[in-house]
Amino acid sequence: MNAASFVSAFARAHVNLVAVAALGALSAFSALGSGCGSEPFADISGSVDGVSLKAANFYWGGPFVVFTNMEGECADVSWVDLGPRFSTGGEPPVADDLVALLFTYNDSDVVEGDNSVAGNAPVDARLIVVEDAAMTVTLAEEGSIDITALDKEEGNAAGTFGLTFENGSLDGDFDVEWCNNLKGDR
């Protein structure tokens, strides 16, 4: 084999190795990226008055983002209404025991960005607890919800929140599905 043939063979081998490496890296990146944000989730920590929320059902739509401990589908959160309509001692929205965190935006839609829940803020957060047919509602006093990604075409909403209540706090990360049962015109 002369020098020119050797260089040509070496160059072809190098190009093939680079192509194989690039395909391998692309496959690894795709495998890692396919789980990121594709499956809805809600990780919530903390407690209020000794009550914690292990979210099993979570959605957004209209002016609402809601997390509940009840297993179910989008149709199972049709009880959600404007936050101020829920109050301690009022009629529970469901017959079963429930722990729910409800964010209600003043506008007709959830909006992207970091929004305070304190005082006369554009969004409020309420922990709704139904136990033995009695409802307790606790309004968050401080904190915010930060919607970092929002697909208004029936897609997901992702973000974080950190809330302080009179007797506790809740923090969370989430990527929740859109639900057509959550509308602000109730």
N, C-alpha and C positions, 0 to 999 in steps of 0.2 A: 504494500500500500504506500503510495507516495504521499507527500506532505499535504497536497491540495485535497486529496481524497480523505485523508485523516481529519482535516479541518472541517470539511463539508459534513462528514459523518458526525463529528463532535457537535457541530452547530445544530443538526437535525435532532440529535439526542437531547441537547440542552432545551430546544424549543418544546419538545415533547414533555420533558420533565416540568418545565414551567407551566405548560397547559394542564398537566395532571395536578400539580400543586394548586393552581388557581381553581380548578373544578372542586378539588377537595375542600379548599377554604370556603368556596361558595356554598357547598353542601352543608358544611358545619355551621356557617352563618345562618342559612335557611332553617336548619333544625333548631338552632337556638332562638331565632326570631319567630318561629311559627307559634310558640306558646306564649309569647309576650303580648298581652292585651287581647288575645283571641278568646279566652275563656273568662267570663265575668267572675269577679271575686269581690269579697269585702272582708278585710281584716280589721277588727275593732278591738281595742283594748281599753281597760279602765272599768269603772263602775260608778253608779249614782245611787246613793242611799242603799248600797250593798247589792244593787241590781246590775248585772253585766248583760251584754248583748252578744250572743253568738249568732251572727247573721246567717240565715239560711235562704232568704228570699230578698232580693234587692233590685230596685229599678229606678229609672228616672223618666219623666215625661211632664209636659206642661210646666208648671212652676214647682214641681216636686222632685226630691230625691228621697227615697225611703229604703230603710233597712229593717227587716223583721226577723224574728226567731222562728217563724212558722214556715215549714216547707210549703212549696206551692209554685204556681205559675203566675203570669201577668194578671190573669183574671182574679187571682186571690188577693190582689191589693186594690180592688175597685172600691174598697171602703175609705181609701185615702181622700181627705178633704182639706180645705184650707186650715192650716195649723191653729189659728185662733178659735176655730170651732170646737177644738178639743180642750176640755178643762177638767180638773180634778173633781170627782163626784158626778160628772156628766154621764150620759149614756154611752157605754162602751161601743166602739164601732164593730166589734165582733163578739160572738158568744164565747169563744175559747179564750184561754189565757194567752196573753200576747206581750211581747216586749218589742217596741218599735222606736226607731229614731227617724223623725220626719223633719226634713228641711223644706221650708216653704218660701219661695221667692215672691217679693211684692209684685213683680212684673208677671206677665202671662207665661214666661218661659224661664227655664234654668239658663244662666249665662256663664260663659267662660270667664275665669279670673278668680282672684282671691277676694272674697266678700266676708265682711265682718257680720257676726250675729248679735253684737252688743247693742243695747239701746234701740234707737230708731233706725236700725240697719236695713239694707235692702233684702235681707233674708233672715229668717229665724229658725231655730232648731229646738225641737221638743222631744223629750223622751216620754213615750206613752207606755204605761204599764197597766195591763188588765189582768187582774187576779181575782178569782172567785166572783166574777161579774162586777167588780168594782174597778173604776179607772182612776189612776193617778197620772197627772201630767206635770212634768218639770221642764221649765223653760231654761235654755242655756243662757248664762249671764254674760259670758265672754267667749271669745274665740272666733274661728272663721272656717269657712269651707272654700277650698281652692280647687276649682274645676280647671284642670290642666289640658284636657282634651275633650272635645264635644262634637259629636257627629249628629247634626240636627236632622239628617235624613234617615231617621229611624235606626241610628247606630248607638254606639256606646258613649258613656260619659265616664271620664276617669279623673281621679284627683285624690286629695287628702283633706282631712279635717282635724281640728283640735278644739275641743269645747270644754269650758269650765261651767259647772253647775254649782248651786249652793252647797251640795253635799257630795261632790265628786267630779270626775272628769271622764271624757271619752275622747279617744284619738283613733283615727283610722286612715287606711289606704283603700281605694276601691277602683273598680272598673265595672260599671253596671250597665245593663241592657235598657234600651228604650222600651216603654210599655204604653200602648195606646189607651189603656184604661186610666192613665194619669193625665187628667185635663184640668185646666184652671177654671173652666166655665161651669162650675158646680153650684 
